[in-house]
Amino acid sequence: AFIKKNPDRTAYVGAGWNRQNDLQPNADINYSAELDKVCADKPVLLMDTDHHQAICNTKAFNLCFVPKGVSLQDKEKGREDTASIPGAVFLRLPDGQANGYVRDQAVFVALRKLSNDLINEKDYDFVMQDMQRVLYSQGYTNYNDGLTDGAGIKVIDELFKADKNGTLKVIVRPNMNILAMELEIVKKKLKRWRLKMH
């Protein structure tokens, strides 16, 4: 329904499923093929509640992981492929095809790629407002997040814009988990933007 209502988006990134209640990772299920039935022409990445697991469609897999050396089809790989990207996990079907389930570092690789290359200012604004709506509906007025490298810097830019134009209604405390080469840039921005560093 969301994709049909928002056909102009360049990518679809969502979160909220729970492995206890919604989805048990299974190397015999082709998650990419199922998501391709809903949207095949744009990247789709759906993360779980803690953002350490996700399922993605074929477009997202080809865009985010193939350039990093992860093959969509590889009969030599085991059912759980951990060799392609350090710290990343990819499940594979019995025939060696990646099934679209990714875990740990793979999720962050995908988020960086999609946020740096595909998510535009309109997308960030939508997510910012929706995030605040969800937080308020649950009674939260503070938000603590782990931001990472270039994607995190982009998010901080959007937080600053929202604060400046009066649309940021919650207190955001980013946990900076970034590359050392970008740390000084972010420190200067945080000092200037009145965002607290934890």
N, C-alpha and C positions, 0 to 999 in steps of 0.2 A: 504494500500500500504506500509506504514512504517513497519508494523509488518511482512509482507511477505519479505521485503528487509532486515530485521534484526531479523531473527529467533533465533539467539543465545542469545538474551537478556533474563534476568531472570524476568523482569517485564517491563511494559509499562506505563510510567507516562507522561501525556501531559497536556497542558493548552491552553486557548485561546478562548473558547466559551463565548458568551455574552448572559445573560438572556433576554436582551431587543430584540436582533436580532436573536439569534440562538435557544435557548431552554428555554421554560417557565416550571419551575418545576411543575409536574403533578402527583398526587398520583394515577392516573389511568393507568399510563404507566409503564411497566416493563423495566426499563433501563438496568438492569443487564442481562435480557434475550436477549436484542438487542445486547449488547456488547459480550455476550457469543457466538453469531453467528459469530462474527469476531475472537474472541480469548477466548477459554474456559479453556485452560490448564495453563495459566500464568496470574498473576494479572494485571488488567488494571484499571488505575485511570485517569480520564480526568477532570481537574479543569477548572473553569471559569477564567476570566481575573484577578480577584482580589484574587483568591485562597481561597475563603471562601465558595465555593460551588463546588460539584463534583458529577460525576456519576461513578460507578464502576461496574465491572463484578462480578459474583458470587464468583470466586476464590479470588479476592481482599477482598470482604466482609467477607468471611469465615476466611481469614488469618488475617485481620486487626481488625475486630470488634467482632467476635464470642468469641475469647479468653478474650475479655474485658466484656463479659456478655451480649452482644447484640445478640438476637436470630434471625436467618434468617426468622423463621416462628413463629408468636405469635399473636393469635386471640384476646388476651386480650389487646393488645396495640392499641392506637388510630391511626388515619391516619398519625398523626405527632408524632413520638415517641421521647420524649425528656428526658426520665427518666433513660435510660441505662448508658449514660456517661454524666457527668455534662458539660453543654455548647454545647452538640452535638445534632443535629437534624437528624432523619432518617424518610423518607417518607415510608408509607406502603400501599400496595394494599388493596382492600376491604376484602380479605380473611386473612389479617394479615401478608402476606409475605412482607419483605423489598424489595422495588423496585429498590434499587441501587442508589437513590439520597441521598446524605449526605450533611450536612451543618455545618459551623463554626468549633467547636472543633473536630468534626469527621474527617474533612479534615486533620487537623494537626496530629491526631492519625494515620491516614493512611500514611501520608508522613513520619512520624517517623519510622513506622514499615517497610515500603518499603525501605527507605534510609538506615536504620541500618542493615537490614537483607538481602536485595536482590540486591540493586544497587551496582555494582562493580566499580573499578577504570576506566574501559573502558567506563562505562556509564557516570560517572562524567566528564570525559574528553570530551565525545561527547556533553554533555549538555553545558559545559563551552564554547566550540568552537561555538556551535550553538547559544548560548545566545549572544555572541559577534557579530556574523554575523547579527543577527536580530537587535541588538542595532545600529550597524554601518549603516545598511540599512535605518534606520530611522533618522540618524544624531546624535545619542546619543554617548557620550564618557564617561559618568558617570552612575553608577548604584547603587541605594540605595535599600537594601533589609532587611527584617525582618527575622533574623535567630533564630531558636528555639532549645533549649536543645541539645541532642546528635547529632541530624541531622545537626544542625547549626555548631557544632564543626567540623563535618566531612566535611562540605562544606568549612569551613575556611581552613582546611588542604589542600583541593584541590586548593583553591585560592592561597595559599602559594606556592604549587608546580608549578602552572601555572606561577606565578610571577617569581619564581626562574629559570624556564627553558625558560622564554621569550615568553610564549604563552598568558599571560594575557595582553590584549591591552587596557582595559578600567579601569577607576578608580572605585573601589568598596568600598562603604561605608556601612558596615553592621550595622543595628539597632539591638542591642543585646536584645532579649527578651527570656531570658533563666532561667533555674532553679538556685536558689541562690547557691546551692552547687557546681555548675559548673562555676560560675562567675569568681572566682579567676583564674581558669585554663585558661579561655578564655582571661582575662585581660593580663596575662603573655604572651600568644601567640600573642595577638594583638600588644603588645609593641615590641615584637621581630620581628614581621612580617611587620611592617610599614603600617598596616591597621588602618585607622582612626575610632575612635569610636564616634558615635553620640548618 
